[in-house]
Amino acid sequence: MPHEYALTPSTHLSLDTLTELLDQETRLTLSAEARQRIQHCHSYLHNRLEHSDAPVYGINTGFGSLCDKSISPEDRGQLQTNLMMSHACGTGEEVPSDIVKTMLLLKAQSLSYGHSGVQLATVQRLLDMYNRDMLPVVYQQGSLGASGDLAPLAHLCLPLLGLGEVNYQGYRLAAADALSLFSWEPLTLEAKEGLALLNGTQFMLAYAVHELLRTRRLLNAADIIGALSLEAFDGRSEPFDERLHRIRPHAGQLTVARRIREQLAGSELQQQVKMAVQDPYSFRCMPQVHGASRDALAYVEQVVETECNAVTDNPNLFPDDDLILSGGNFHGQPLALALDMLAIATAEIGSISERRVYQLISGQRGLPPFLVAEPGLNSGFMIPQYTAAGIVSQNKQLCTPASVDSIVSSNGQEDHVSMGSNAATKALRVVQNVEQVLGIELLNAAQALAFRRPTRSSEALEQVVAAFREKVNFVSRDRVLYPDLHAAAAFVRSYPWS
């Protein structure tokens, strides 16, 4: 039976909780508190509209630069439907299904605080779609990351109206046909609802959640694979001595040094006399480089968790204060800056990894050139390093910050935008790229370590090599290598790095 989790506005939704919800077969519900807040806000809005004709943005006025256009009471529902249809202008590739599912969760969470004026049935339908794995077809391009992720969220929410398309059980269906499978009627939007659904940062936020969870694993992998490369290169352990890092006590640096010391504990290779006085920076500066990325991602995690527990539509309703405020909580700048930082911090892990690969194949410290017997007849691991270098170079291009860009839209009403959606989609490519680079490093490190036999590394690192060897065999002579590169990247993504 699936687990059940109730969205509760007074409870902090952490990344650890999100990990559990997304990894397990969890059925989402609304807590009694969330239901009461949603209903209270909805009742307040409609009671106010009955007794006042004062203009309220997007409720009885047009949108964007059309905010000075008054909308009659009988047209307010149609206004919201028109908004949904007209804003569904997404292009490009489809958003991956796991990210779409996260978008549904995060949109429901944001609406559950009772500051958006939506019907209870609207939030419940989002959760029904989540629970049934009925996932709307959403496209990657179309958002400026300013008035919320308008185009992607329009595609996410079109199926509530029986419009658009969904992916369900391996089939792409018209939303109306998918709803009929469960005898669900299309919803009729009321005042403010289209705006509440389309305003918000859930597109870039879902990407950020997905990328952070993958990057957590990636950082752990980098420390262990880096330690394995150090062993294979006959590197020294002194640069990881705790005393060095206590006098420059950045949290990430201390963590990485400790983790590498733990990986090296009990290694026969470390007990051998070392011929080299110092190792290249890509080995001895792992605590400083990996650690700086950890610290940067700690900042990103704080921003993302805050956004997961935020209301990001506009305007916002405060029923207990009899107040409706139009502001800018939909602006994606906090996430845009954080996502650019995530991409940069992750790319640096790939950059230093590729340098370790280069050192391992360079014929130093008793290792054969390109890590293969009979070099010359065999090219060995010459070209995987080319591949890693090409990927690292692409990451440098992808790390040009999106958040420093802006473009005027909506006739000048929306005159500064975050471009956080672009930051989100390109950051995912960086994460995927670094997973592949680390896979190439692991391929090289495991190969190089074989030339150190019979002397062995630590038990912890030998376990990693043994697990990897179940997926990729030692390369004794040239063979077609791309399946090994792909398998190595898959190993980085799936191995339980700790």
VORO-960405 format. One line per 2 residues: number of its first residue (from 0); their letters; for each residue x, y, z of C-alpha. Coordinates in Angstrom, 2 decimals. Example, Ala and Ser with C-alpha at 12.3 -4.5 7.8 and 13.67 -1.06 7.14 Angstrom:
BEGIN
0) AS) 12.30 -4.50 7.80 ~ 13.67 -1.06 7.14
//
This chain:
BEGIN
0) MP) 0.00 0.00 0.00 ~ 1.29 3.51 -0.77
2) HE) 2.33 5.74 2.07 ~ 0.24 8.83 2.72
4) YA) 1.49 12.34 3.36 ~ -0.67 15.36 4.16
6) LT) 0.40 18.79 2.93 ~ 0.34 20.96 6.03
8) PS) 1.16 24.67 5.69 ~ 2.45 24.98 9.26
10) TH) 5.02 22.18 8.71 ~ 8.32 22.93 6.99
12) LS) 8.68 20.97 3.75 ~ 12.36 20.02 3.66
14) LD) 14.43 18.57 0.86 ~ 14.78 15.37 2.87
16) TL) 10.99 15.10 3.05 ~ 10.72 15.78 -0.67
18) TE) 13.28 13.04 -1.31 ~ 11.12 10.55 0.59
20) LL) 7.92 11.67 -1.14 ~ 9.41 11.47 -4.63
22) DQ) 11.33 8.21 -4.09 ~ 8.46 6.31 -2.50
24) ET) 4.96 5.51 -3.69 ~ 3.39 8.25 -1.59
26) RL) -0.20 9.41 -1.82 ~ -0.62 13.13 -1.13
28) TL) -3.57 14.59 0.75 ~ -4.48 17.94 2.23
30) SA) -4.41 18.30 6.01 ~ -7.46 19.67 7.80
32) EA) -5.53 22.88 8.37 ~ -4.77 23.28 4.66
34) RQ) -8.39 22.62 3.69 ~ -9.63 25.18 6.20
36) RI) -7.18 27.84 5.00 ~ -8.04 27.30 1.34
38) QH) -11.78 27.45 1.97 ~ -11.51 30.47 4.26
40) CH) -9.52 32.45 1.67 ~ -11.87 31.45 -1.17
42) SY) -14.93 32.54 0.83 ~ -13.30 35.82 1.77
44) LH) -12.49 36.66 -1.85 ~ -16.00 36.01 -3.15
46) NR) -17.65 37.80 -0.27 ~ -15.47 40.83 -0.96
48) LE) -16.26 40.78 -4.67 ~ -19.96 40.73 -3.89
50) HS) -19.68 43.90 -1.82 ~ -17.04 45.93 -3.65
52) DA) -16.24 46.92 -7.22 ~ -12.84 48.34 -6.31
54) PV) -10.27 47.26 -8.93 ~ -8.12 44.31 -7.86
56) YG) -5.40 43.25 -10.29 ~ -6.18 40.11 -12.26
58) IN) -9.49 39.54 -10.48 ~ -11.67 42.23 -11.96
60) TG) -9.02 43.75 -14.25 ~ -6.96 42.53 -17.19
62) FG) -3.42 41.25 -16.88 ~ 0.02 42.77 -17.35
64) SL) -0.15 46.03 -19.26 ~ -3.94 45.48 -19.57
66) CD) -4.37 45.98 -15.84 ~ -6.35 49.19 -16.44
68) KS) -9.11 47.26 -18.26 ~ -12.15 46.54 -16.06
70) IS) -13.78 43.09 -16.20 ~ -17.50 42.67 -15.47
72) PE) -18.62 40.18 -12.79 ~ -20.14 37.81 -15.35
74) DR) -16.85 37.61 -17.29 ~ -14.49 36.98 -14.38
76) GQ) -14.51 33.21 -14.74 ~ -13.98 33.44 -18.49
78) LQ) -11.10 35.84 -17.85 ~ -9.29 33.11 -15.92
80) TN) -9.97 30.46 -18.57 ~ -8.78 32.81 -21.30
82) LM) -5.62 33.44 -19.29 ~ -4.91 29.72 -19.08
84) MS) -5.42 29.13 -22.78 ~ -3.61 32.19 -24.07
86) HA) -0.53 31.58 -21.91 ~ 0.01 27.95 -22.95
88) CG) 2.76 28.88 -25.41 ~ 5.49 26.44 -24.45
90) TG) 8.01 25.20 -26.99 ~ 11.13 23.06 -27.06
92) EE) 11.62 19.67 -25.47 ~ 9.19 18.17 -23.00
94) VP) 9.93 18.54 -19.31 ~ 10.95 15.14 -17.84
96) SD) 8.05 13.37 -16.14 ~ 9.65 13.28 -12.69
98) IV) 10.07 17.06 -12.78 ~ 6.46 17.53 -13.91
100) KT) 5.32 15.43 -10.97 ~ 7.37 17.61 -8.63
102) ML) 5.73 20.69 -10.17 ~ 2.28 19.33 -9.25
104) LL) 3.36 18.77 -5.66 ~ 4.96 22.19 -5.29
106) KA) 2.02 24.04 -6.88 ~ -0.41 22.32 -4.50
108) QS) 1.86 23.13 -1.56 ~ 2.01 26.83 -2.49
110) LS) -1.78 27.05 -2.83 ~ -2.34 25.27 0.49
112) YG) -1.32 28.29 2.57 ~ -4.63 30.03 1.96
114) HS) -3.38 33.24 0.34 ~ -4.43 32.50 -3.25
116) GV) -8.25 32.45 -3.30 ~ -8.66 29.16 -5.17
118) QL) -11.36 26.54 -4.78 ~ -10.57 23.51 -2.68
120) AT) -11.51 21.36 -5.69 ~ -8.73 22.97 -7.74
122) VQ) -6.00 22.01 -5.30 ~ -7.50 18.57 -4.84
124) RL) -7.44 17.94 -8.59 ~ -3.72 18.75 -8.70
126) LD) -3.17 16.14 -5.99 ~ -5.43 13.63 -7.78
128) MY) -3.29 13.96 -10.88 ~ -0.13 13.54 -8.79
130) NR) -1.51 10.45 -7.06 ~ -2.62 8.86 -10.35
132) DM) 0.63 9.70 -12.18 ~ -1.43 11.61 -14.73
134) LP) 1.32 14.01 -15.75 ~ 0.63 17.02 -17.99
136) VV) 2.75 17.57 -21.09 ~ 4.88 20.63 -20.27
138) YQ) 7.51 22.25 -22.47 ~ 10.89 23.60 -21.39
140) QG) 10.81 26.96 -23.17 ~ 8.44 29.86 -22.68
142) SL) 9.10 31.29 -19.22 ~ 10.99 34.48 -18.39
144) GA) 10.96 33.57 -14.70 ~ 9.34 36.84 -13.67
146) SG) 5.51 36.83 -13.53 ~ 5.99 33.28 -12.45
148) DL) 6.67 30.48 -14.91 ~ 3.63 31.46 -16.97
150) AP) 3.85 29.23 -20.03 ~ 5.04 26.03 -18.29
152) LA) 2.46 26.41 -15.52 ~ -0.28 27.01 -18.09
154) HL) 0.58 23.65 -19.66 ~ 0.71 22.05 -16.21
156) CL) -2.79 23.28 -15.37 ~ -4.60 23.08 -18.73
158) PL) -5.71 19.49 -17.96 ~ -7.72 20.81 -15.00
160) LG) -10.00 22.32 -17.66 ~ -9.94 19.23 -19.86
162) LG) -7.49 20.95 -22.23 ~ -3.94 20.12 -23.29
164) EV) -2.33 16.71 -23.07 ~ -1.09 14.32 -20.41
166) NY) 1.24 11.35 -20.21 ~ -0.48 8.42 -18.47
168) QG) 0.74 4.84 -18.17 ~ 3.03 5.19 -21.16
170) YR) 0.44 6.82 -23.40 ~ 0.08 10.42 -24.52
172) LA) -3.59 11.35 -24.22 ~ -5.80 14.35 -24.75
174) AA) -6.54 15.66 -21.27 ~ -10.30 15.35 -21.78
176) DA) -9.91 11.64 -22.56 ~ -7.66 11.11 -19.54
178) LS) -10.16 12.80 -17.20 ~ -12.94 10.57 -18.49
180) LF) -11.01 7.47 -17.38 ~ -11.83 8.44 -13.80
182) SW) -15.14 10.18 -14.50 ~ -13.55 13.50 -13.58
184) EP) -15.36 16.56 -14.87 ~ -13.28 19.49 -16.12
186) LT) -13.12 22.26 -13.53 ~ -14.73 25.66 -14.05
188) LE) -12.35 28.35 -12.92 ~ -13.57 31.14 -10.70
190) AK) -12.18 34.61 -10.01 ~ -8.40 34.72 -9.44
192) EG) -7.86 30.99 -10.04 ~ -6.11 31.12 -13.40
194) LA) -3.78 33.76 -12.04 ~ -3.08 31.70 -8.92
196) LL) -2.24 28.65 -11.04 ~ -0.02 30.45 -13.57
198) NG) 1.78 32.86 -11.25 ~ 4.45 31.00 -9.32
200) TQ) 7.96 29.62 -9.56 ~ 7.14 25.92 -9.55
202) FM) 8.76 25.19 -12.93 ~ 12.22 26.47 -12.01
204) LA) 11.74 25.28 -8.43 ~ 10.97 21.71 -9.48
206) YA) 14.12 21.72 -11.61 ~ 16.09 23.10 -8.66
208) VH) 14.80 20.35 -6.34 ~ 15.62 17.66 -8.89
210) EL) 19.09 19.06 -9.53 ~ 19.92 19.49 -5.86
212) LR) 18.99 15.91 -5.07 ~ 21.19 14.65 -7.92
214) TR) 24.01 16.99 -6.96 ~ 24.01 15.73 -3.37
216) RL) 24.82 12.27 -4.73 ~ 27.29 13.71 -7.22
218) LN) 29.28 15.53 -4.51 ~ 29.54 12.36 -2.44
220) AA) 30.63 10.46 -5.53 ~ 33.28 13.06 -6.35
222) DI) 34.98 12.72 -2.96 ~ 35.15 8.93 -3.18
224) IG) 36.16 8.77 -6.85 ~ 38.75 11.48 -6.18
226) AL) 40.17 9.42 -3.32 ~ 40.32 6.40 -5.61
228) SL) 42.21 8.44 -8.23 ~ 44.62 9.63 -5.54
230) EA) 45.35 6.02 -4.65 ~ 45.79 5.02 -8.28
232) FD) 48.16 7.98 -8.85 ~ 50.23 7.02 -5.78
234) GR) 49.25 10.30 -4.15 ~ 49.93 11.47 -0.61
236) SE) 47.54 11.67 2.33 ~ 49.14 14.66 4.14
238) PF) 46.99 17.28 2.33 ~ 43.93 15.85 4.11
240) DE) 45.31 16.08 7.64 ~ 42.68 17.65 9.89
242) RL) 45.17 20.14 11.31 ~ 45.58 21.79 7.92
244) HR) 41.87 22.36 7.60 ~ 41.25 23.54 11.14
246) IR) 43.31 26.63 10.36 ~ 41.15 27.42 7.31
248) PH) 37.86 26.13 8.64 ~ 35.40 26.41 5.78
250) AG) 32.66 23.88 6.49 ~ 32.81 22.18 3.09
252) QL) 36.59 21.96 3.16 ~ 36.53 20.31 6.59
254) TV) 33.87 17.85 5.41 ~ 35.71 16.80 2.26
256) AR) 39.05 16.37 4.04 ~ 37.38 14.17 6.65
258) RI) 35.61 12.10 4.02 ~ 38.81 11.48 2.06
260) RE) 40.70 10.54 5.25 ~ 37.96 8.01 5.98
262) QL) 38.23 6.56 2.48 ~ 42.01 6.19 2.76
264) AG) 41.96 4.57 6.21 ~ 43.70 1.19 6.17
266) SE) 45.14 1.57 2.67 ~ 48.29 -0.43 1.94
268) LQ) 49.12 2.05 -0.82 ~ 49.31 4.89 1.70
270) QQ) 51.78 2.93 3.78 ~ 54.29 2.78 0.93
272) VK) 57.16 5.27 0.65 ~ 56.14 8.11 -1.66
274) MA) 58.63 9.28 -4.26 ~ 56.87 12.56 -5.10
276) VQ) 57.13 15.42 -2.58 ~ 53.85 17.03 -3.69
278) DP) 50.86 16.05 -5.79 ~ 49.20 18.18 -8.48
280) YS) 46.47 20.53 -7.29 ~ 43.69 18.34 -8.71
282) FR) 44.60 15.79 -6.02 ~ 45.85 17.73 -3.03
284) CM) 43.33 20.59 -3.32 ~ 40.24 18.37 -3.38
286) PQ) 39.10 19.64 0.06 ~ 39.38 23.25 -1.05
288) VH) 37.68 22.77 -4.44 ~ 35.08 20.11 -3.64
290) GA) 34.47 21.86 -0.32 ~ 33.82 25.24 -1.93
292) SR) 31.20 23.62 -4.14 ~ 29.61 22.03 -1.08
294) DA) 29.41 25.41 0.63 ~ 27.90 27.04 -2.46
296) LA) 25.30 24.30 -2.72 ~ 24.43 24.72 0.95
298) YV) 23.38 28.27 0.04 ~ 21.37 26.94 -2.91
300) EQ) 19.66 24.41 -0.65 ~ 18.63 27.16 1.79
302) VV) 17.09 29.20 -1.05 ~ 15.29 26.19 -2.51
304) ET) 13.85 25.05 0.83 ~ 12.60 28.57 1.52
306) EC) 10.89 28.63 -1.89 ~ 9.31 25.21 -1.29
308) NA) 7.55 26.73 1.72 ~ 6.48 29.98 0.05
310) VT) 3.46 31.55 -1.63 ~ 4.55 32.81 -5.06
312) DN) 1.41 33.88 -6.89 ~ -0.01 37.40 -7.13
314) PN) -1.99 39.18 -5.81 ~ -2.01 37.65 -2.34
316) LF) -5.01 37.60 -0.04 ~ -4.90 38.14 3.72
318) PD) -8.43 37.32 4.87 ~ -7.82 37.99 8.57
320) DD) -6.57 41.49 7.70 ~ -9.29 42.12 5.07
322) LI) -6.51 42.89 2.62 ~ -5.50 42.03 -0.93
324) LS) -1.95 43.02 -1.85 ~ -0.44 43.06 -5.32
326) GG) 3.31 42.57 -5.20 ~ 6.10 40.57 -6.81
328) NF) 6.45 37.22 -5.03 ~ 6.35 35.51 -8.41
330) HG) 9.69 37.02 -9.43 ~ 12.27 34.28 -9.81
332) QP) 15.45 36.20 -8.99 ~ 16.22 34.30 -5.75
334) LA) 16.06 31.00 -7.65 ~ 17.78 32.35 -10.76
336) LA) 20.87 33.39 -8.80 ~ 20.87 30.13 -6.85
338) LD) 20.50 28.01 -10.00 ~ 23.37 29.82 -11.68
340) ML) 25.43 29.14 -8.56 ~ 24.40 25.46 -8.64
342) AI) 25.58 25.15 -12.24 ~ 28.93 26.85 -11.53
344) AT) 29.61 24.88 -8.34 ~ 28.73 21.59 -10.05
346) AE) 30.76 22.37 -13.17 ~ 33.87 22.91 -11.03
348) IG) 33.55 19.34 -9.74 ~ 33.71 18.18 -13.37
350) SI) 36.59 20.51 -14.16 ~ 38.89 19.19 -11.43
352) SE) 37.80 15.61 -12.16 ~ 38.90 15.91 -15.79
354) RR) 42.34 17.12 -14.62 ~ 42.74 14.02 -12.48
356) VY) 41.89 11.92 -15.52 ~ 44.60 13.70 -17.50
358) QL) 47.18 13.02 -14.79 ~ 46.26 9.32 -14.64
360) IS) 46.78 8.73 -18.39 ~ 49.97 10.79 -18.69
362) GQ) 52.41 7.94 -18.01 ~ 53.62 9.23 -14.63
364) RG) 54.45 7.42 -11.38 ~ 54.84 3.98 -12.85
366) LP) 51.55 3.94 -14.73 ~ 51.64 3.04 -18.45
368) PF) 50.69 5.79 -20.93 ~ 46.91 5.82 -21.45
370) LV) 46.56 3.04 -18.86 ~ 46.92 0.12 -21.24
372) AE) 49.49 -2.57 -21.96 ~ 51.29 -2.19 -25.28
374) PG) 50.60 1.53 -25.77 ~ 51.04 2.40 -29.41
376) LN) 49.35 -0.74 -30.65 ~ 46.58 0.19 -28.21
378) SG) 45.28 3.74 -27.65 ~ 43.77 2.70 -24.34
380) FM) 42.14 5.55 -22.43 ~ 43.39 8.35 -24.67
382) IP) 39.99 9.36 -26.03 ~ 37.83 9.18 -22.87
384) QY) 39.94 12.10 -21.66 ~ 39.08 13.96 -24.89
386) TA) 35.43 13.28 -24.17 ~ 35.75 14.57 -20.62
388) AG) 37.56 17.67 -21.84 ~ 34.84 18.38 -24.40
390) IV) 32.14 18.01 -21.76 ~ 33.99 20.29 -19.33
392) SQ) 34.35 22.90 -22.06 ~ 30.62 22.73 -22.80
394) NK) 29.92 23.23 -19.10 ~ 31.93 26.44 -19.15
396) QL) 29.61 27.70 -21.88 ~ 26.51 26.56 -20.01
398) CT) 27.70 28.36 -16.86 ~ 27.29 31.81 -18.40
400) PA) 24.80 33.20 -15.84 ~ 21.21 33.47 -16.98
402) SV) 20.35 35.69 -14.03 ~ 22.36 38.66 -15.33
404) DS) 20.10 38.79 -18.39 ~ 16.74 40.53 -18.65
406) IV) 14.36 41.52 -21.43 ~ 11.36 43.85 -21.32
408) SS) 7.93 42.26 -21.82 ~ 4.23 43.10 -21.51
410) NG) 4.58 46.59 -22.98 ~ 7.09 47.58 -20.35
412) QE) 5.01 46.51 -17.33 ~ 7.33 43.57 -16.77
414) DH) 10.56 45.46 -17.30 ~ 12.95 43.25 -15.33
416) VS) 12.83 39.47 -15.49 ~ 14.97 36.79 -13.85
418) MG) 15.48 34.27 -16.66 ~ 15.47 31.69 -13.87
420) SN) 13.77 29.15 -16.12 ~ 16.76 29.21 -18.47
422) AA) 19.07 28.91 -15.47 ~ 17.06 25.85 -14.40
424) TK) 17.11 23.96 -17.67 ~ 20.79 24.54 -18.43
426) AL) 21.80 23.63 -14.87 ~ 20.31 20.19 -15.42
428) RV) 22.56 19.71 -18.45 ~ 25.55 20.66 -16.30
430) VQ) 24.59 18.08 -13.66 ~ 24.17 15.37 -16.30
432) NV) 27.50 16.31 -17.85 ~ 29.38 16.11 -14.56
434) EQ) 27.88 12.71 -13.81 ~ 29.45 11.55 -17.08
436) VL) 32.81 13.16 -16.33 ~ 32.92 11.48 -12.92
438) GI) 32.06 8.21 -14.64 ~ 35.07 8.67 -16.93
440) EL) 37.28 9.41 -13.94 ~ 36.05 6.26 -12.18
442) LN) 36.75 4.25 -15.33 ~ 40.32 5.56 -15.38
444) AA) 40.92 5.25 -11.64 ~ 39.76 1.64 -11.49
446) QA) 41.93 0.81 -14.51 ~ 44.98 2.53 -13.02
448) LA) 44.52 0.88 -9.65 ~ 44.90 -2.53 -11.32
450) FR) 48.50 -1.61 -12.19 ~ 49.26 -1.20 -8.46
452) RP) 48.51 -4.84 -7.66 ~ 49.11 -6.77 -5.54
454) TR) 49.18 -3.79 -3.18 ~ 45.62 -2.87 -2.25
456) SS) 43.76 0.27 -1.36 ~ 41.43 0.63 1.63
458) EA) 38.52 -1.72 2.18 ~ 36.06 1.12 1.48
460) LE) 37.58 1.96 -1.90 ~ 38.09 -1.67 -2.90
462) QV) 34.35 -2.20 -2.35 ~ 33.60 0.58 -4.82
464) VA) 35.94 -0.93 -7.39 ~ 34.40 -4.38 -6.93
466) AF) 30.90 -2.99 -7.45 ~ 32.05 -1.07 -10.51
468) RE) 33.71 -4.14 -11.99 ~ 30.31 -5.85 -12.01
470) KV) 29.29 -3.25 -14.59 ~ 32.53 -2.52 -16.45
472) NF) 35.43 -4.92 -17.01 ~ 39.14 -4.13 -17.03
474) VS) 40.38 -3.01 -20.46 ~ 43.29 -5.27 -21.42
476) RD) 43.38 -4.19 -25.08 ~ 41.45 -1.75 -27.24
478) RV) 37.72 -2.30 -27.56 ~ 34.67 -0.17 -28.30
480) LY) 34.50 2.05 -25.21 ~ 31.30 4.05 -25.43
482) PD) 29.20 1.38 -23.66 ~ 31.70 1.52 -20.79
484) LH) 31.42 5.32 -20.59 ~ 27.63 5.12 -20.51
486) AA) 27.69 2.36 -17.89 ~ 30.12 4.37 -15.77
488) AA) 27.83 7.41 -15.79 ~ 24.87 5.20 -14.85
490) FV) 26.94 3.79 -11.98 ~ 27.68 7.31 -10.70
492) RS) 23.96 8.12 -10.79 ~ 22.82 4.95 -9.04
494) YP) 25.53 3.76 -6.64 ~ 24.70 4.46 -2.96
496) WS) 27.53 6.92 -2.33 ~ 27.73 7.84 1.32
//
